[in-house]
Structure formats: structure tokens, C-alpha cells
Amino acid sequence: MVAEKKSKKTLESINSRLALVMKSGKYSFGYKQTLKTLRLGKAKLVIIANNTPPLRKSEIEYYAMLAKTGVHHYSGNNIE
């Protein structure tokens, strides 16, 4: 019960922070745009949705590793 409450609170915190980032307008959305910003070294954090195909996920993680950028695996899907 405690772990469920903590994860729910964490998810709400992430969702509120994502909403704040979306308001600021400083984000890239989509696979191709993400790879482009990673290659240019402009990305600060990459958030990967839960329903991202495994091949794309590993490719994004690889480019993020080369760019020394953080990767967060979001527990929701790309619509949430």
C-alpha cells in the first residue's frame, strides 16, 4: 500500500512537471526530432514512453549515452 501511494505521488509529480515544460515550449516531440536534438547536443533530458518500440528505445538510449544526456522511462503511454 505504501509503495503504491509513493509511486502514484511520483507519477503525479512527473505529470505536473511535464505540464510545466509543455507550457514553457522548450521541448521536442517525436522520434526524428529527438534524434536530431541528441545529435546536435541540445537535449537535456529524454523521456521515453512505456509503449515505445524496443528498437527505437534502444536507439534513443544509445544516442543519449553518446550525448551524455539523461533518459527517463515514463510509466505511461505516449497519449497520457
HTML snippet that shows the backbone in 3Dmol.js (N, CA, C, O; Angstrom):
<script src="https://3Dmol.org/build/3Dmol-min.js"></script>
<div id="view" style="width:600px;height:400px;position:relative"></div>
<script>
const pdb = `
ATOM      1  N   MET A   1       0.823  -1.190   0.000  1.00  0.00           N
ATOM      2  CA  MET A   1       0.000   0.000   0.000  1.00  0.00           C
ATOM      3  C   MET A   1       0.868   1.255   0.000  1.00  0.00           C
ATOM      4  O   MET A   1       0.567   2.212  -0.714  1.00  0.00           O
ATOM      5  N   VAL A   2       1.923   1.264   0.780  1.00  0.00           N
ATOM      6  CA  VAL A   2       2.785   2.434   0.868  1.00  0.00           C
ATOM      7  C   VAL A   2       3.513   2.657  -0.454  1.00  0.00           C
ATOM      8  O   VAL A   2       3.623   3.794  -0.913  1.00  0.00           O
ATOM      9  N   ALA A   3       4.008   1.588  -1.070  1.00  0.00           N
ATOM     10  CA  ALA A   3       4.717   1.715  -2.341  1.00  0.00           C
ATOM     11  C   ALA A   3       3.783   2.219  -3.429  1.00  0.00           C
ATOM     12  O   ALA A   3       4.194   3.001  -4.286  1.00  0.00           O
ATOM     13  N   GLU A   4       2.534   1.779  -3.402  1.00  0.00           N
ATOM     14  CA  GLU A   4       1.573   2.224  -4.400  1.00  0.00           C
ATOM     15  C   GLU A   4       1.300   3.717  -4.252  1.00  0.00           C
ATOM     16  O   GLU A   4       1.212   4.437  -5.247  1.00  0.00           O
ATOM     17  N   LYS A   5       1.168   4.176  -3.025  1.00  0.00           N
ATOM     18  CA  LYS A   5       0.903   5.587  -2.766  1.00  0.00           C
ATOM     19  C   LYS A   5       2.096   6.435  -3.199  1.00  0.00           C
ATOM     20  O   LYS A   5       1.921   7.506  -3.780  1.00  0.00           O
ATOM     21  N   LYS A   6       3.304   5.959  -2.917  1.00  0.00           N
ATOM     22  CA  LYS A   6       4.509   6.689  -3.281  1.00  0.00           C
ATOM     23  C   LYS A   6       4.653   6.780  -4.794  1.00  0.00           C
ATOM     24  O   LYS A   6       4.984   7.842  -5.321  1.00  0.00           O
ATOM     25  N   SER A   7       4.407   5.674  -5.499  1.00  0.00           N
ATOM     26  CA  SER A   7       4.536   5.693  -6.954  1.00  0.00           C
ATOM     27  C   SER A   7       3.470   6.574  -7.585  1.00  0.00           C
ATOM     28  O   SER A   7       3.729   7.232  -8.593  1.00  0.00           O
ATOM     29  N   LYS A   8       2.284   6.598  -7.010  1.00  0.00           N
ATOM     30  CA  LYS A   8       1.220   7.449  -7.531  1.00  0.00           C
ATOM     31  C   LYS A   8       1.584   8.919  -7.348  1.00  0.00           C
ATOM     32  O   LYS A   8       1.344   9.739  -8.235  1.00  0.00           O
ATOM     33  N   LYS A   9       2.161   9.248  -6.199  1.00  0.00           N
ATOM     34  CA  LYS A   9       2.574  10.620  -5.932  1.00  0.00           C
ATOM     35  C   LYS A   9       3.710  11.022  -6.872  1.00  0.00           C
ATOM     36  O   LYS A   9       3.734  12.145  -7.375  1.00  0.00           O
ATOM     37  N   THR A  10       4.642  10.113  -7.106  1.00  0.00           N
ATOM     38  CA  THR A  10       5.744  10.379  -8.017  1.00  0.00           C
ATOM     39  C   THR A  10       5.225  10.597  -9.431  1.00  0.00           C
ATOM     40  O   THR A  10       5.686  11.500 -10.129  1.00  0.00           O
ATOM     41  N   LEU A  11       4.276   9.782  -9.854  1.00  0.00           N
ATOM     42  CA  LEU A  11       3.695   9.922 -11.184  1.00  0.00           C
ATOM     43  C   LEU A  11       2.987  11.259 -11.326  1.00  0.00           C
ATOM     44  O   LEU A  11       3.095  11.908 -12.366  1.00  0.00           O
ATOM     45  N   GLU A  12       2.264  11.678 -10.292  1.00  0.00           N
ATOM     46  CA  GLU A  12       1.596  12.977 -10.325  1.00  0.00           C
ATOM     47  C   GLU A  12       2.614  14.108 -10.398  1.00  0.00           C
ATOM     48  O   GLU A  12       2.392  15.102 -11.091  1.00  0.00           O
ATOM     49  N   SER A  13       3.727  13.960  -9.688  1.00  0.00           N
ATOM     50  CA  SER A  13       4.781  14.964  -9.716  1.00  0.00           C
ATOM     51  C   SER A  13       5.391  15.065 -11.114  1.00  0.00           C
ATOM     52  O   SER A  13       5.624  16.163 -11.622  1.00  0.00           O
ATOM     53  N   ILE A  14       5.644  13.919 -11.725  1.00  0.00           N
ATOM     54  CA  ILE A  14       6.202  13.910 -13.080  1.00  0.00           C
ATOM     55  C   ILE A  14       5.212  14.526 -14.057  1.00  0.00           C
ATOM     56  O   ILE A  14       5.605  15.302 -14.928  1.00  0.00           O
ATOM     57  N   ASN A  15       3.939  14.190 -13.923  1.00  0.00           N
ATOM     58  CA  ASN A  15       2.919  14.744 -14.815  1.00  0.00           C
ATOM     59  C   ASN A  15       2.832  16.257 -14.681  1.00  0.00           C
ATOM     60  O   ASN A  15       2.705  16.955 -15.687  1.00  0.00           O
ATOM     61  N   SER A  16       2.896  16.776 -13.462  1.00  0.00           N
ATOM     62  CA  SER A  16       2.819  18.222 -13.272  1.00  0.00           C
ATOM     63  C   SER A  16       4.059  18.911 -13.839  1.00  0.00           C
ATOM     64  O   SER A  16       3.962  20.001 -14.402  1.00  0.00           O
ATOM     65  N   ARG A  17       5.211  18.283 -13.693  1.00  0.00           N
ATOM     66  CA  ARG A  17       6.433  18.863 -14.260  1.00  0.00           C
ATOM     67  C   ARG A  17       6.413  18.820 -15.784  1.00  0.00           C
ATOM     68  O   ARG A  17       6.886  19.746 -16.443  1.00  0.00           O
ATOM     69  N   LEU A  18       5.864  17.744 -16.339  1.00  0.00           N
ATOM     70  CA  LEU A  18       5.727  17.670 -17.794  1.00  0.00           C
ATOM     71  C   LEU A  18       4.803  18.764 -18.308  1.00  0.00           C
ATOM     72  O   LEU A  18       5.073  19.370 -19.346  1.00  0.00           O
ATOM     73  N   ALA A  19       3.721  19.020 -17.593  1.00  0.00           N
ATOM     74  CA  ALA A  19       2.798  20.084 -17.981  1.00  0.00           C
ATOM     75  C   ALA A  19       3.501  21.435 -17.961  1.00  0.00           C
ATOM     76  O   ALA A  19       3.260  22.273 -18.831  1.00  0.00           O
ATOM     77  N   LEU A  20       4.359  21.649 -16.986  1.00  0.00           N
ATOM     78  CA  LEU A  20       5.106  22.896 -16.892  1.00  0.00           C
ATOM     79  C   LEU A  20       6.071  23.050 -18.068  1.00  0.00           C
ATOM     80  O   LEU A  20       6.204  24.138 -18.628  1.00  0.00           O
ATOM     81  N   VAL A  21       6.730  21.980 -18.433  1.00  0.00           N
ATOM     82  CA  VAL A  21       7.646  22.011 -19.581  1.00  0.00           C
ATOM     83  C   VAL A  21       6.873  22.284 -20.868  1.00  0.00           C
ATOM     84  O   VAL A  21       7.330  23.046 -21.720  1.00  0.00           O
ATOM     85  N   MET A  22       5.707  21.665 -21.008  1.00  0.00           N
ATOM     86  CA  MET A  22       4.889  21.879 -22.204  1.00  0.00           C
ATOM     87  C   MET A  22       4.454  23.344 -22.296  1.00  0.00           C
ATOM     88  O   MET A  22       4.395  23.903 -23.391  1.00  0.00           O
ATOM     89  N   LYS A  23       4.152  23.965 -21.160  1.00  0.00           N
ATOM     90  CA  LYS A  23       3.777  25.378 -21.150  1.00  0.00           C
ATOM     91  C   LYS A  23       4.939  26.262 -21.575  1.00  0.00           C
ATOM     92  O   LYS A  23       4.744  27.256 -22.275  1.00  0.00           O
ATOM     93  N   SER A  24       6.141  25.907 -21.155  1.00  0.00           N
ATOM     94  CA  SER A  24       7.312  26.729 -21.459  1.00  0.00           C
ATOM     95  C   SER A  24       7.649  26.697 -22.947  1.00  0.00           C
ATOM     96  O   SER A  24       8.205  27.658 -23.481  1.00  0.00           O
ATOM     97  N   GLY A  25       7.314  25.596 -23.616  1.00  0.00           N
ATOM     98  CA  GLY A  25       7.573  25.494 -25.047  1.00  0.00           C
ATOM     99  C   GLY A  25       8.968  25.009 -25.391  1.00  0.00           C
ATOM    100  O   GLY A  25       9.319  24.943 -26.569  1.00  0.00           O
ATOM    101  N   LYS A  26       9.769  24.669 -24.397  1.00  0.00           N
ATOM    102  CA  LYS A  26      11.141  24.238 -24.645  1.00  0.00           C
ATOM    103  C   LYS A  26      11.222  22.718 -24.654  1.00  0.00           C
ATOM    104  O   LYS A  26      11.805  22.117 -23.751  1.00  0.00           O
ATOM    105  N   TYR A  27      10.645  22.104 -25.663  1.00  0.00           N
ATOM    106  CA  TYR A  27      10.672  20.651 -25.764  1.00  0.00           C
ATOM    107  C   TYR A  27      10.605  20.241 -27.227  1.00  0.00           C
ATOM    108  O   TYR A  27      10.143  20.998 -28.081  1.00  0.00           O
ATOM    109  N   SER A  28      11.069  19.048 -27.495  1.00  0.00           N
ATOM    110  CA  SER A  28      10.952  18.438 -28.819  1.00  0.00           C
ATOM    111  C   SER A  28      10.071  17.218 -28.664  1.00  0.00           C
ATOM    112  O   SER A  28      10.129  16.517 -27.653  1.00  0.00           O
ATOM    113  N   PHE A  29       9.262  16.972 -29.665  1.00  0.00           N
ATOM    114  CA  PHE A  29       8.310  15.873 -29.578  1.00  0.00           C
ATOM    115  C   PHE A  29       8.467  14.984 -30.791  1.00  0.00           C
ATOM    116  O   PHE A  29       8.423  15.467 -31.922  1.00  0.00           O
ATOM    117  N   GLY A  30       8.647  13.705 -30.577  1.00  0.00           N
ATOM    118  CA  GLY A  30       8.739  12.764 -31.683  1.00  0.00           C
ATOM    119  C   GLY A  30      10.110  12.140 -31.805  1.00  0.00           C
ATOM    120  O   GLY A  30      11.105  12.640 -31.281  1.00  0.00           O
ATOM    121  N   TYR A  31      10.125  11.041 -32.509  1.00  0.00           N
ATOM    122  CA  TYR A  31      11.331  10.229 -32.648  1.00  0.00           C
ATOM    123  C   TYR A  31      12.416  10.947 -33.450  1.00  0.00           C
ATOM    124  O   TYR A  31      13.553  11.060 -32.992  1.00  0.00           O
ATOM    125  N   LYS A  32      12.070  11.429 -34.637  1.00  0.00           N
ATOM    126  CA  LYS A  32      13.064  12.064 -35.504  1.00  0.00           C
ATOM    127  C   LYS A  32      13.612  13.346 -34.891  1.00  0.00           C
ATOM    128  O   LYS A  32      14.815  13.604 -34.946  1.00  0.00           O
ATOM    129  N   GLN A  33      12.730  14.142 -34.312  1.00  0.00           N
ATOM    130  CA  GLN A  33      13.156  15.390 -33.683  1.00  0.00           C
ATOM    131  C   GLN A  33      14.044  15.118 -32.468  1.00  0.00           C
ATOM    132  O   GLN A  33      14.991  15.860 -32.209  1.00  0.00           O
ATOM    133  N   THR A  34      13.741  14.064 -31.733  1.00  0.00           N
ATOM    134  CA  THR A  34      14.553  13.691 -30.573  1.00  0.00           C
ATOM    135  C   THR A  34      15.956  13.286 -31.002  1.00  0.00           C
ATOM    136  O   THR A  34      16.940  13.717 -30.400  1.00  0.00           O
ATOM    137  N   LEU A  35      16.051  12.461 -32.039  1.00  0.00           N
ATOM    138  CA  LEU A  35      17.374  12.056 -32.528  1.00  0.00           C
ATOM    139  C   LEU A  35      18.162  13.258 -33.030  1.00  0.00           C
ATOM    140  O   LEU A  35      19.374  13.336 -32.829  1.00  0.00           O
ATOM    141  N   LYS A  36      17.485  14.186 -33.678  1.00  0.00           N
ATOM    142  CA  LYS A  36      18.152  15.377 -34.198  1.00  0.00           C
ATOM    143  C   LYS A  36      18.720  16.225 -33.063  1.00  0.00           C
ATOM    144  O   LYS A  36      19.869  16.662 -33.128  1.00  0.00           O
ATOM    145  N   THR A  37      17.918  16.461 -32.021  1.00  0.00           N
ATOM    146  CA  THR A  37      18.408  17.271 -30.901  1.00  0.00           C
ATOM    147  C   THR A  37      19.512  16.551 -30.131  1.00  0.00           C
ATOM    148  O   THR A  37      20.421  17.194 -29.605  1.00  0.00           O
ATOM    149  N   LEU A  38      19.439  15.222 -30.062  1.00  0.00           N
ATOM    150  CA  LEU A  38      20.509  14.470 -29.406  1.00  0.00           C
ATOM    151  C   LEU A  38      21.808  14.568 -30.196  1.00  0.00           C
ATOM    152  O   LEU A  38      22.878  14.742 -29.612  1.00  0.00           O
ATOM    153  N   ARG A  39      21.723  14.458 -31.524  1.00  0.00           N
ATOM    154  CA  ARG A  39      22.922  14.545 -32.355  1.00  0.00           C
ATOM    155  C   ARG A  39      23.554  15.929 -32.281  1.00  0.00           C
ATOM    156  O   ARG A  39      24.777  16.064 -32.331  1.00  0.00           O
ATOM    157  N   LEU A  40      22.713  16.961 -32.161  1.00  0.00           N
ATOM    158  CA  LEU A  40      23.223  18.327 -32.064  1.00  0.00           C
ATOM    159  C   LEU A  40      23.707  18.664 -30.651  1.00  0.00           C
ATOM    160  O   LEU A  40      24.364  19.684 -30.446  1.00  0.00           O
ATOM    161  N   GLY A  41      23.386  17.816 -29.690  1.00  0.00           N
ATOM    162  CA  GLY A  41      23.813  18.038 -28.313  1.00  0.00           C
ATOM    163  C   GLY A  41      22.981  19.053 -27.567  1.00  0.00           C
ATOM    164  O   GLY A  41      23.437  19.600 -26.563  1.00  0.00           O
ATOM    165  N   LYS A  42      21.768  19.323 -28.029  1.00  0.00           N
ATOM    166  CA  LYS A  42      20.910  20.329 -27.405  1.00  0.00           C
ATOM    167  C   LYS A  42      19.955  19.755 -26.364  1.00  0.00           C
ATOM    168  O   LYS A  42      19.362  20.508 -25.592  1.00  0.00           O
ATOM    169  N   ALA A  43      19.800  18.451 -26.331  1.00  0.00           N
ATOM    170  CA  ALA A  43      18.846  17.824 -25.405  1.00  0.00           C
ATOM    171  C   ALA A  43      19.429  17.779 -23.996  1.00  0.00           C
ATOM    172  O   ALA A  43      20.622  17.537 -23.812  1.00  0.00           O
ATOM    173  N   LYS A  44      18.570  18.015 -23.002  1.00  0.00           N
ATOM    174  CA  LYS A  44      18.977  17.928 -21.601  1.00  0.00           C
ATOM    175  C   LYS A  44      18.438  16.660 -20.950  1.00  0.00           C
ATOM    176  O   LYS A  44      19.083  16.082 -20.075  1.00  0.00           O
ATOM    177  N   LEU A  45      17.261  16.232 -21.378  1.00  0.00           N
ATOM    178  CA  LEU A  45      16.628  15.040 -20.827  1.00  0.00           C
ATOM    179  C   LEU A  45      15.726  14.441 -21.895  1.00  0.00           C
ATOM    180  O   LEU A  45      15.042  15.167 -22.616  1.00  0.00           O
ATOM    181  N   VAL A  46      15.725  13.131 -21.996  1.00  0.00           N
ATOM    182  CA  VAL A  46      14.846  12.427 -22.922  1.00  0.00           C
ATOM    183  C   VAL A  46      13.877  11.593 -22.099  1.00  0.00           C
ATOM    184  O   VAL A  46      14.285  10.827 -21.226  1.00  0.00           O
ATOM    185  N   ILE A  47      12.588  11.749 -22.385  1.00  0.00           N
ATOM    186  CA  ILE A  47      11.562  10.973 -21.702  1.00  0.00           C
ATOM    187  C   ILE A  47      10.991   9.987 -22.704  1.00  0.00           C
ATOM    188  O   ILE A  47      10.461  10.382 -23.742  1.00  0.00           O
ATOM    189  N   ILE A  48      11.101   8.703 -22.392  1.00  0.00           N
ATOM    190  CA  ILE A  48      10.635   7.650 -23.290  1.00  0.00           C
ATOM    191  C   ILE A  48       9.366   7.041 -22.713  1.00  0.00           C
ATOM    192  O   ILE A  48       9.340   6.611 -21.560  1.00  0.00           O
ATOM    193  N   ALA A  49       8.313   7.007 -23.524  1.00  0.00           N
ATOM    194  CA  ALA A  49       7.032   6.442 -23.085  1.00  0.00           C
ATOM    195  C   ALA A  49       7.124   4.926 -22.971  1.00  0.00           C
ATOM    196  O   ALA A  49       8.006   4.292 -23.549  1.00  0.00           O
ATOM    197  N   ASN A  50       6.208   4.373 -22.226  1.00  0.00           N
ATOM    198  CA  ASN A  50       6.183   2.938 -21.956  1.00  0.00           C
ATOM    199  C   ASN A  50       5.907   2.108 -23.210  1.00  0.00           C
ATOM    200  O   ASN A  50       6.372   0.974 -23.316  1.00  0.00           O
ATOM    201  N   ASN A  51       5.151   2.669 -24.161  1.00  0.00           N
ATOM    202  CA  ASN A  51       4.776   1.900 -25.346  1.00  0.00           C
ATOM    203  C   ASN A  51       5.681   2.172 -26.554  1.00  0.00           C
ATOM    204  O   ASN A  51       5.286   1.901 -27.688  1.00  0.00           O
ATOM    205  N   THR A  52       6.876   2.698 -26.328  1.00  0.00           N
ATOM    206  CA  THR A  52       7.833   2.906 -27.409  1.00  0.00           C
ATOM    207  C   THR A  52       8.381   1.552 -27.851  1.00  0.00           C
ATOM    208  O   THR A  52       8.730   0.724 -27.009  1.00  0.00           O
ATOM    209  N   PRO A  53       8.461   1.317 -29.169  1.00  0.00           N
ATOM    210  CA  PRO A  53       9.009   0.035 -29.645  1.00  0.00           C
ATOM    211  C   PRO A  53      10.450  -0.173 -29.148  1.00  0.00           C
ATOM    212  O   PRO A  53      11.220   0.784 -29.067  1.00  0.00           O
ATOM    213  N   PRO A  54      10.805  -1.401 -28.820  1.00  0.00           N
ATOM    214  CA  PRO A  54      12.130  -1.681 -28.234  1.00  0.00           C
ATOM    215  C   PRO A  54      13.314  -1.225 -29.087  1.00  0.00           C
ATOM    216  O   PRO A  54      14.313  -0.754 -28.542  1.00  0.00           O
ATOM    217  N   LEU A  55      13.224  -1.352 -30.396  1.00  0.00           N
ATOM    218  CA  LEU A  55      14.331  -0.942 -31.258  1.00  0.00           C
ATOM    219  C   LEU A  55      14.545   0.566 -31.189  1.00  0.00           C
ATOM    220  O   LEU A  55      15.679   1.033 -31.083  1.00  0.00           O
ATOM    221  N   ARG A  56      13.458   1.321 -31.249  1.00  0.00           N
ATOM    222  CA  ARG A  56      13.561   2.781 -31.141  1.00  0.00           C
ATOM    223  C   ARG A  56      14.072   3.190 -29.768  1.00  0.00           C
ATOM    224  O   ARG A  56      14.877   4.112 -29.640  1.00  0.00           O
ATOM    225  N   LYS A  57      13.594   2.495 -28.747  1.00  0.00           N
ATOM    226  CA  LYS A  57      14.009   2.801 -27.380  1.00  0.00           C
ATOM    227  C   LYS A  57      15.515   2.619 -27.230  1.00  0.00           C
ATOM    228  O   LYS A  57      16.190   3.471 -26.652  1.00  0.00           O
ATOM    229  N   SER A  58      16.039   1.521 -27.745  1.00  0.00           N
ATOM    230  CA  SER A  58      17.478   1.267 -27.622  1.00  0.00           C
ATOM    231  C   SER A  58      18.290   2.261 -28.449  1.00  0.00           C
ATOM    232  O   SER A  58      19.383   2.655 -28.045  1.00  0.00           O
ATOM    233  N   GLU A  59      17.763   2.664 -29.598  1.00  0.00           N
ATOM    234  CA  GLU A  59      18.473   3.641 -30.426  1.00  0.00           C
ATOM    235  C   GLU A  59      18.530   5.006 -29.739  1.00  0.00           C
ATOM    236  O   GLU A  59      19.565   5.672 -29.752  1.00  0.00           O
ATOM    237  N   ILE A  60      17.415   5.414 -29.143  1.00  0.00           N
ATOM    238  CA  ILE A  60      17.383   6.688 -28.414  1.00  0.00           C
ATOM    239  C   ILE A  60      18.331   6.633 -27.218  1.00  0.00           C
ATOM    240  O   ILE A  60      19.052   7.594 -26.951  1.00  0.00           O
ATOM    241  N   GLU A  61      18.329   5.517 -26.502  1.00  0.00           N
ATOM    242  CA  GLU A  61      19.227   5.367 -25.354  1.00  0.00           C
ATOM    243  C   GLU A  61      20.690   5.423 -25.788  1.00  0.00           C
ATOM    244  O   GLU A  61      21.529   5.979 -25.079  1.00  0.00           O
ATOM    245  N   TYR A  62      20.997   4.850 -26.950  1.00  0.00           N
ATOM    246  CA  TYR A  62      22.363   4.866 -27.462  1.00  0.00           C
ATOM    247  C   TYR A  62      22.808   6.290 -27.772  1.00  0.00           C
ATOM    248  O   TYR A  62      23.887   6.709 -27.353  1.00  0.00           O
ATOM    249  N   TYR A  63      21.979   7.040 -28.508  1.00  0.00           N
ATOM    250  CA  TYR A  63      22.321   8.423 -28.837  1.00  0.00           C
ATOM    251  C   TYR A  63      22.392   9.289 -27.580  1.00  0.00           C
ATOM    252  O   TYR A  63      23.223  10.194 -27.500  1.00  0.00           O
ATOM    253  N   ALA A  64      21.535   9.023 -26.609  1.00  0.00           N
ATOM    254  CA  ALA A  64      21.567   9.776 -25.352  1.00  0.00           C
ATOM    255  C   ALA A  64      22.858   9.498 -24.588  1.00  0.00           C
ATOM    256  O   ALA A  64      23.423  10.397 -23.965  1.00  0.00           O
ATOM    257  N   MET A  65      23.320   8.249 -24.638  1.00  0.00           N
ATOM    258  CA  MET A  65      24.572   7.905 -23.981  1.00  0.00           C
ATOM    259  C   MET A  65      25.733   8.651 -24.640  1.00  0.00           C
ATOM    260  O   MET A  65      26.611   9.165 -23.948  1.00  0.00           O
ATOM    261  N   LEU A  66      25.741   8.711 -25.966  1.00  0.00           N
ATOM    262  CA  LEU A  66      26.806   9.420 -26.674  1.00  0.00           C
ATOM    263  C   LEU A  66      26.781  10.910 -26.369  1.00  0.00           C
ATOM    264  O   LEU A  66      27.829  11.547 -26.262  1.00  0.00           O
ATOM    265  N   ALA A  67      25.574  11.465 -26.229  1.00  0.00           N
ATOM    266  CA  ALA A  67      25.423  12.891 -25.953  1.00  0.00           C
ATOM    267  C   ALA A  67      25.517  13.206 -24.464  1.00  0.00           C
ATOM    268  O   ALA A  67      25.455  14.372 -24.076  1.00  0.00           O
ATOM    269  N   LYS A  68      25.666  12.181 -23.628  1.00  0.00           N
ATOM    270  CA  LYS A  68      25.712  12.338 -22.167  1.00  0.00           C
ATOM    271  C   LYS A  68      24.465  13.059 -21.659  1.00  0.00           C
ATOM    272  O   LYS A  68      24.541  14.007 -20.877  1.00  0.00           O
ATOM    273  N   THR A  69      23.321  12.580 -22.131  1.00  0.00           N
ATOM    274  CA  THR A  69      22.020  13.140 -21.772  1.00  0.00           C
ATOM    275  C   THR A  69      21.255  12.119 -20.942  1.00  0.00           C
ATOM    276  O   THR A  69      21.349  10.916 -21.182  1.00  0.00           O
ATOM    277  N   GLY A  70      20.503  12.604 -19.972  1.00  0.00           N
ATOM    278  CA  GLY A  70      19.717  11.720 -19.125  1.00  0.00           C
ATOM    279  C   GLY A  70      18.518  11.145 -19.853  1.00  0.00           C
ATOM    280  O   GLY A  70      17.958  11.779 -20.747  1.00  0.00           O
ATOM    281  N   VAL A  71      18.130   9.941 -19.468  1.00  0.00           N
ATOM    282  CA  VAL A  71      16.967   9.268 -20.050  1.00  0.00           C
ATOM    283  C   VAL A  71      16.036   8.867 -18.915  1.00  0.00           C
ATOM    284  O   VAL A  71      16.461   8.263 -17.930  1.00  0.00           O
ATOM    285  N   HIS A  72      14.762   9.210 -19.064  1.00  0.00           N
ATOM    286  CA  HIS A  72      13.748   8.823 -18.077  1.00  0.00           C
ATOM    287  C   HIS A  72      12.718   7.946 -18.774  1.00  0.00           C
ATOM    288  O   HIS A  72      12.199   8.312 -19.829  1.00  0.00           O
ATOM    289  N   HIS A  73      12.423   6.800 -18.193  1.00  0.00           N
ATOM    290  CA  HIS A  73      11.412   5.899 -18.740  1.00  0.00           C
ATOM    291  C   HIS A  73      10.084   6.207 -18.065  1.00  0.00           C
ATOM    292  O   HIS A  73       9.873   5.883 -16.896  1.00  0.00           O
ATOM    293  N   TYR A  74       9.192   6.839 -18.825  1.00  0.00           N
ATOM    294  CA  TYR A  74       7.881   7.241 -18.314  1.00  0.00           C
ATOM    295  C   TYR A  74       6.963   6.029 -18.270  1.00  0.00           C
ATOM    296  O   TYR A  74       6.871   5.281 -19.244  1.00  0.00           O
ATOM    297  N   SER A  75       6.291   5.832 -17.156  1.00  0.00           N
ATOM    298  CA  SER A  75       5.468   4.633 -16.987  1.00  0.00           C
ATOM    299  C   SER A  75       4.149   4.696 -17.754  1.00  0.00           C
ATOM    300  O   SER A  75       3.490   3.670 -17.918  1.00  0.00           O
ATOM    301  N   GLY A  76       3.757   5.863 -18.221  1.00  0.00           N
ATOM    302  CA  GLY A  76       2.535   5.978 -19.011  1.00  0.00           C
ATOM    303  C   GLY A  76       2.820   5.796 -20.486  1.00  0.00           C
ATOM    304  O   GLY A  76       3.972   5.643 -20.892  1.00  0.00           O
ATOM    305  N   ASN A  77       1.762   5.812 -21.290  1.00  0.00           N
ATOM    306  CA  ASN A  77       1.977   5.679 -22.731  1.00  0.00           C
ATOM    307  C   ASN A  77       2.139   7.063 -23.360  1.00  0.00           C
ATOM    308  O   ASN A  77       2.172   8.069 -22.652  1.00  0.00           O
ATOM    309  N   ASN A  78       2.241   7.112 -24.686  1.00  0.00           N
ATOM    310  CA  ASN A  78       2.510   8.376 -25.352  1.00  0.00           C
ATOM    311  C   ASN A  78       1.306   9.311 -25.392  1.00  0.00           C
ATOM    312  O   ASN A  78       1.457  10.485 -25.732  1.00  0.00           O
ATOM    313  N   ILE A  79       0.130   8.826 -25.059  1.00  0.00           N
ATOM    314  CA  ILE A  79      -1.067   9.661 -25.090  1.00  0.00           C
ATOM    315  C   ILE A  79      -1.277  10.370 -23.753  1.00  0.00           C
ATOM    316  O   ILE A  79      -1.805  11.481 -23.721  1.00  0.00           O
ATOM    317  N   GLU A  80      -0.875   9.747 -22.665  1.00  0.00           N
ATOM    318  CA  GLU A  80      -1.097  10.316 -21.329  1.00  0.00           C
ATOM    319  C   GLU A  80      -0.286  11.530 -21.084  1.00  0.00           C
ATOM    320  O   GLU A  80      -0.366  12.118 -20.006  1.00  0.00           O
TER     321      GLU A  80
END
`;
const viewer = $3Dmol.createViewer("view");
viewer.addModel(pdb, "pdb");
viewer.setStyle({}, {cartoon: {color: "spectrum"}});
viewer.zoomTo();
viewer.render();
</script>
